[in-house]
Amino acid sequence: MDLGLKGNKAIVTGGTRGIGRAIADLLADEGADVAICARNAGQVEEAVGALKGKGVNAIGSAVDVMDGDALKSWITSASKDLGGLDILIANVSAGGAGADENAWKANFEADVMGTVRSMEAALPALKDGGGSVVIISTTAAIECFGPPGPYNAMKAGLINYAKNMSNALAGDNVRVNCVSPGPIFIEGGAWNFIKDNMNEFYTSTLGQIPMGRMGSAQDVANTVAFLASPASGFTTGTNVIIDGGFTKGVQY
Ligand SMILES: NC(=O)c1ccc[n+]([C@@H]2O[C@H](COP(=O)([O-])OP(=O)(O)OC[C@H]3O[C@@H](n4cnc5c(N)ncnc54)[C@H](OP(=O)(O)O)[C@@H]3O)[C@@H](O)[C@H]2O)c1
């Protein structure tokens, strides 16, 4: 199936590693021009070079999404530099470690406000011709997983935000969807760390996934690219779970 992404313009926050990088790579493979940001300037440079190597226009900047002004001004300038905007992927999280006040503030600033500010800054360009937003949540938002904490709660808020925004923006032909990945194994990522340092928890989590493996960044990117693309043109306000059967709640 042709996803219709050729010539689309996309912004991916946190696009140098892991799930964000797999999304940026796939969008570029499908012919979309891509802008990425992350904090590590060297990794941004490396990723932009690799994306350009796929024959598309690629740009990137070292931006911390917790710096609201810097994030908004980067989204605005990246939309202009790309020559418009069709797709926004809000991917950055402060992660799941910790439940003290600092952790709550970090997840609020990175996960919630990082997404809200990205959306607000991207909307003028997205509304100009219609567009699509995909927000990266997690299965930890929809079922009890680990100790109570800000990661699960803030990510749950994003699913609600996405649904409400999908209704508010439908008349502008802007679609808003979420994906909620289960455990995704990435070399050097969180589950790699857990495997090396908390092996009992890793093994027990793996044992709860009926498909018998953790997901890959590519598993998530494939679904995100489909949802973001014109091929999903009538899908908005949904939350797609990508977890190999890990969660047990029934979706109606
Ligand atoms: N991995 C999983 O099992 C899993 C499961 C469910 C949901 N998710 C969600 O998927 C998303 C991506 O996770 P991941 O595992 O791919 O993460 P990752 O491998 O740690 O990659 C995170 C990316 O975001 C960038 N980043 C982190 N903090 C940033 C900040 N404050 N400002 C700008 N860029 C920032 C990183 O680059 P710099 O460090 O250079 O900034 C990197 O490019 C997150 O929303 C996460 O909650 C992941």
The ligand as a Tripos MOL2 file, in Angstrom:
@<TRIPOS>MOLECULE
LIG
   48    52     1     0     0
SMALL
NO_CHARGES

@<TRIPOS>ATOM
      1 N1         11.0450    2.1270   25.1070 N.am      1 LIG1
      2 C1          9.8890    1.6940   25.5860 C.2       1 LIG1
      3 O1          9.7730    0.5470   26.0760 O.2       1 LIG1
      4 C2          8.6780    2.5660   25.5410 C.ar      1 LIG1
      5 C3          7.4330    2.0030   25.8720 C.ar      1 LIG1
      6 C4          6.3040    2.8050   25.8440 C.ar      1 LIG1
      7 C5          6.4050    4.1330   25.4840 C.ar      1 LIG1
      8 N2          7.6220    4.6560   25.1720 N.ar      1 LIG1
      9 C6          7.6670    6.0840   24.8040 C.3       1 LIG1
     10 O2          8.2950    6.2350   23.5370 O.3       1 LIG1
     11 C7          8.9700    7.5010   23.4830 C.3       1 LIG1
     12 C8         10.4070    7.2890   23.0690 C.3       1 LIG1
     13 O3         11.0240    6.4100   23.9820 O.3       1 LIG1
     14 P1         12.4050    5.6900   23.6540 P.3       1 LIG1
     15 O4         12.4580    4.4770   24.4970 O.co2     1 LIG1
     16 O5         12.6030    5.5940   22.1720 O.co2     1 LIG1
     17 O6         13.4590    6.7540   24.2590 O.3       1 LIG1
     18 P2         15.0250    6.9050   24.0210 P.3       1 LIG1
     19 O7         15.5590    5.6890   23.3270 O.co2     1 LIG1
     20 O8         15.5850    7.2590   25.3360 O.co2     1 LIG1
     21 O9         15.1280    8.1530   23.0240 O.3       1 LIG1
     22 C9         14.6630    9.3630   23.4490 C.3       1 LIG1
     23 C10        14.8810   10.4270   22.3670 C.3       1 LIG1
     24 O10        14.3540   11.6500   22.8710 O.3       1 LIG1
     25 C11        15.4060   12.6200   23.0190 C.3       1 LIG1
     26 N3         15.1230   13.3980   24.2390 N.ar      1 LIG1
     27 C12        15.0360   12.9520   25.5090 C.ar      1 LIG1
     28 N4         14.7500   13.9710   26.3460 N.ar      1 LIG1
     29 C13        14.6610   15.0820   25.5610 C.ar      1 LIG1
     30 C14        14.3970   16.4560   25.8300 C.ar      1 LIG1
     31 N5         14.1710   16.8900   27.0870 N.pl3     1 LIG1
     32 N6         14.3610   17.3280   24.8010 N.ar      1 LIG1
     33 C15        14.5880   16.8890   23.5330 C.ar      1 LIG1
     34 N7         14.8500   15.6220   23.2050 N.ar      1 LIG1
     35 C16        14.8850   14.7180   24.2200 C.ar      1 LIG1
     36 C17        16.6910   11.7770   23.0880 C.3       1 LIG1
     37 O11        17.8540   12.5190   22.7180 O.3       1 LIG1
     38 P3         18.7180   13.3790   23.7940 P.3       1 LIG1
     39 O12        18.9200   12.5080   24.9850 O.co2     1 LIG1
     40 O13        19.9630   13.7440   23.0730 O.co2     1 LIG1
     41 O14        17.8870   14.5780   24.1240 O.co2     1 LIG1
     42 C18        16.3510   10.6990   22.0800 C.3       1 LIG1
     43 O15        16.4600   11.1880   20.7580 O.3       1 LIG1
     44 C19         8.8010    8.1260   24.8740 C.3       1 LIG1
     45 O16         7.6870    8.9910   24.8660 O.3       1 LIG1
     46 C20         8.5020    6.9140   25.7610 C.3       1 LIG1
     47 O17         7.7710    7.2500   26.9200 O.3       1 LIG1
     48 C21         8.7590    3.9220   25.1790 C.ar      1 LIG1
@<TRIPOS>BOND
     1     1     2 1
     2     2     3 2
     3     2     4 1
     4     4     5 ar
     5     4    48 ar
     6     5     6 ar
     7     6     7 ar
     8     7     8 ar
     9     8     9 1
    10     8    48 ar
    11     9    10 1
    12     9    46 1
    13    10    11 1
    14    11    12 1
    15    11    44 1
    16    12    13 1
    17    13    14 1
    18    14    15 2
    19    14    16 1
    20    14    17 1
    21    17    18 1
    22    18    19 2
    23    18    20 1
    24    18    21 1
    25    21    22 1
    26    22    23 1
    27    23    24 1
    28    23    42 1
    29    24    25 1
    30    25    26 1
    31    25    36 1
    32    26    27 ar
    33    26    35 ar
    34    27    28 ar
    35    28    29 ar
    36    29    30 ar
    37    29    35 ar
    38    30    31 1
    39    30    32 ar
    40    32    33 ar
    41    33    34 ar
    42    34    35 ar
    43    36    37 1
    44    36    42 1
    45    37    38 1
    46    38    39 2
    47    38    40 1
    48    38    41 1
    49    42    43 1
    50    44    45 1
    51    44    46 1
    52    46    47 1
@<TRIPOS>SUBSTRUCTURE
     1 LIG1         1 GROUP 0 **** ****
